[in-house]
């Protein structure tokens, strides 16, 4: 086989294979071919790859990482199916034929024809003999028809089938399986309903579903319903029934009709269960007005729970972030209905890029409870599994499962997990029905864990005193005290202050590059906020700006914000700037009146200004707000979900005075550094061109 084929079967890039060959002397030598196109022995390659674990692979039950050799061998087994796809076969048709063969070779061969799935025999009659031969060889190699069916469905991505787009990630299915516990056949085992079952990822992640008649799947899509049926037959799990619509759960199944036709006192159908699972097909954020959106399935799951039951529903994160408006969207209304019914026990924000085929989408897991389950007085448990995954790596599912299991104990890190009440418990208390996002990253914030702010600030002051001797007097006069425990500080969301009119949000604008030059009013974009360009380097003429009538000019005291991958802020000391998206601005609405009073030599009382620009900028960029980011590709912090401490006006004045003076000293030090940098560059340039030579002047005695 060629290097390209090795790349495809090991699921790596072509440069990776070339690097393996160049850097490792143990890489197998070519078994044939030419120097420009060498051919390698497949078995030699497989043995060499067995020694190389997949760094981002999911560990097995024994904790061992999968190897590239296992990937390679799996790809080798399925290579002939991929080859048939390349010959022009339809991917979904190919998968259907393969699973039909395996269903018949599983439970189908021991079943009377009249009890077989209606479409199985016609699908078998249409099956390409080459497909039948390949999958039977695969089943013989793997040991069972069920394992071969799983392998074929795992091939959907390589076959470019749309089935891969809605497949539940294995790590999420395993997490839900851990939370559900054992469902193996036996007395007292929980009944299960799997809404939006797809091709059965959540069902088959459970420890054992064979021999169970109290497990029902619901799948509206005909293709996925057929494939799930064939997969169940391949696994010899045909007692699991499949419905087209949730309403069918309220009607009798065929075997129930025969069993209960003489006894009308028995409840018919399968309306509720002890465990309800759902992973609805992904819906983009623009569908937040759809009545049949993902949260509609969450409501259906809550309705289908037994009194002591538990539900687990995977939803896109946008369903949890939409704010309430004057006319709430369907997503917001359904979210609040779930919360008002006290049906939600936990919200788990799953790690970013968890879905291999939807890397730009974020997902969350809703943990639901039945009406008879005891309520936690503390509220709903919010878990930021994305933050946990960044701290602990691949073991994040075990940490999340430990937090969700009932029992005593406080979440280990407050920024990662915490309880938030559903309804307000006080005049300033936070609650989940306040109309804001309920995503854990937007709600969880606390003081930096294990940090003594007083000691850290004193140390920082001592360090500044040592390296800036010219500022000894100013640093020495900087008084810091530890706030007493009885002086509690309340925090309020920026969204609340926007709603109250204390702040005004200034949006960034999209302006064509050709309209931006070096003359006119300054524009503030990502480059200026990151320090890549000085403020004022880019400008736009007023006549060009007239083509953008929605543009809002900034005023003195406005605060610029860039909230991508953290929070960066800058105070506008002059006004008259134009903001380029994604930069936004915040305006203290009372600040213009304050400046007008100063101009008229009628200074306002400090209490009339609740916040000032420099304190606002620094408090917005504090670590407690930096951690609120969400988004798979670009981590953005929602301005409305940031919070600010409510400080006495006199303390705000003192803080502003210190921050302004700090900025002045920082600017002076930067000018000194810039002067030294310029001197070093000029000296080096002159010496490099042969025009200068340096000599040290003798020191005068």
Secondary structure by P-SEA (a helix, b strand, c coil): ccaaaaaaaacccaaaaaaaaaccccccccccccccbbbbcaaaaaaaaccccccccccccccccccaaaaaaaaaaaaaaaaaaaacccaaaaaaaaaaaaaaacccccccccccccaaaaaaaaccaaaaaaaaaaaaaaccaaaaaaaaaaaccccccccccccccaaaaaaaaaaacccccccbbbbbbbccccccccccccccccccccbbbbbccaaaaaaaaaaaaaaccccccccccccccccccaaaaaacccccccccccccccbbbbbccccccccccccccaaaaaaaaaaaccccbbbbbbbccccccccccccccaaaaaaaaaaaacccccccccccccccccccbbbbbbbbbccccccccccbbbbaaaaaaaacccaaaaaaaaaaccccccccccccbbbbbccccccccccccccccccccccccccccccaaaaaaaaaaaaaaaacccaaaaaaacccccccccbbbbbbbaaaaaaaccbbbbbbbbbbccccccccbbbbcccccccccccccbbbccccccccccbbbbcccbbbbbcccbbbbbbbcccbbbbccccccccccaaaaaaaaaaaccccccccccccaaaaaaaaaccccccccccccbbbbcccccccccccaaaaaaaaaaaaaaaaaaaaaaaaaaaaaaaaaaaaaaaaaccbbbbbccccc
